[in-house]
Amino acid sequence: MSKKILAGYCINENVKDLTADDARKLTHLNIAAGTVRDGRAVLVSEEGVSCIPQIRKWNPELKCSVCFGGEFSTPCLTQEGRLQIAEDLAAIVRRYGLDGVDIDWEYPCCGENGLEANPADRKTYTLLLEAIRNQLNAVGDHLLLTSAVGAGQYFLDSTQMKDVQKYLDYVYIMTYDLRGAFQILTGHHTNLYTPVGDIFLDSADSAARAFVAAGVPKEKIAIGMAFYTRMWKGVPNRYNGYLQIAKTRGEYGPHYDELLADYIDKNGYKRYWDDVCKAPYLFNGDTFISYDDEQSIRCKCDYVRQQGYAGVFYWEHGCDTTRTLLRAAHESLYIGDEH
């Protein structure tokens, strides 16, 4: 059985804070340093990629890619536009000696987050990845092409994943933000299994199974772990704040290192464990916080090992300066391995 992947996303300014121990724990590092704007793929800064030579000294086997988000929809409507982006990406890979690129198109056909969207995205997403794959193959062998994808049925309905997966090495299903800024109903945002009694039925397990049903091989699928939180305020003080209508939406809350310092069983917050969803949450009588912790991450790692998925990944490295969650994932994922 091939080694499971443990991939980390790291924003540009946090790459310098990676340690030798971090690098040795990871199999893949995705540096969020790229964007598509005005029809061109560009680096927003060289700050992150400049650290790659040192990172590779610590772990020569670590695969380093750059993640590209931004405005894909309009330039990808034409063959020329797709080719320009693909050529830009290949040139960046060549220039900085990268192991590949990660495409974070949020989201084909869906413009709710304020980015461009067009019904044609369903096809052009496929064509873009085909063009990138061809350009990377021209640069060298074994260069990685991955994509971060939405965990809901909306993403499968808006894409052609059976065709898309042919060009991808890994599909990173963003099994976080399953609930958040669109909802005032409290609940889990990065749960492994589907809740009971919840009108929102999203989970990492249901998303992974849906992608398999859509034609993506298990060995290409990684599920996401959240090193950050979602938080609701003005929550009724009943049922420990779970599945309650709040006065706010599920906005970003404290990072995990902040939870350890000031929230978990501190300052009026009590930790609860949902054994159905395999997910923790905090409540203080007014504020509800959903997050991943050591226990839920162990459950996710056990899950991918048992179910035959490619592995796990997380967003974002700088959200846990204690390295508690990375250590939990590493220990859980490689139990029994020689690693």
Secondary structure, DSSP 4 states (H G I P E B T S, - for coil): -PPPEEEEEEEGGGGGG--HHHHHH-SEEEEEEEEEETTEEEES-STTGGGHHHHHHH-TT-EEEEEEEE--TTGGGSHHHHHHHHHHHHHHHHHHT-SEEEE--S-TT--TTSS---TTHHHHHHHHHHHHHHHHHHH-TT-EEEEEEESSHHHHHTS-HHHHGGG-SEEEEE-S-SSSTT--B---SS-SSPPSS-S----HHHHHHHHHHTT--GGGEEEEEESS-EEE-S--SSGGGTT-B-SS--EE---HHHHHHHTTT-TT-EEEEETTTTEEEEE-SS-EEE---HHHHHHHHHHHHHHT--EEEEE-GGG-TT-HHHHHHHHHHTTTS--
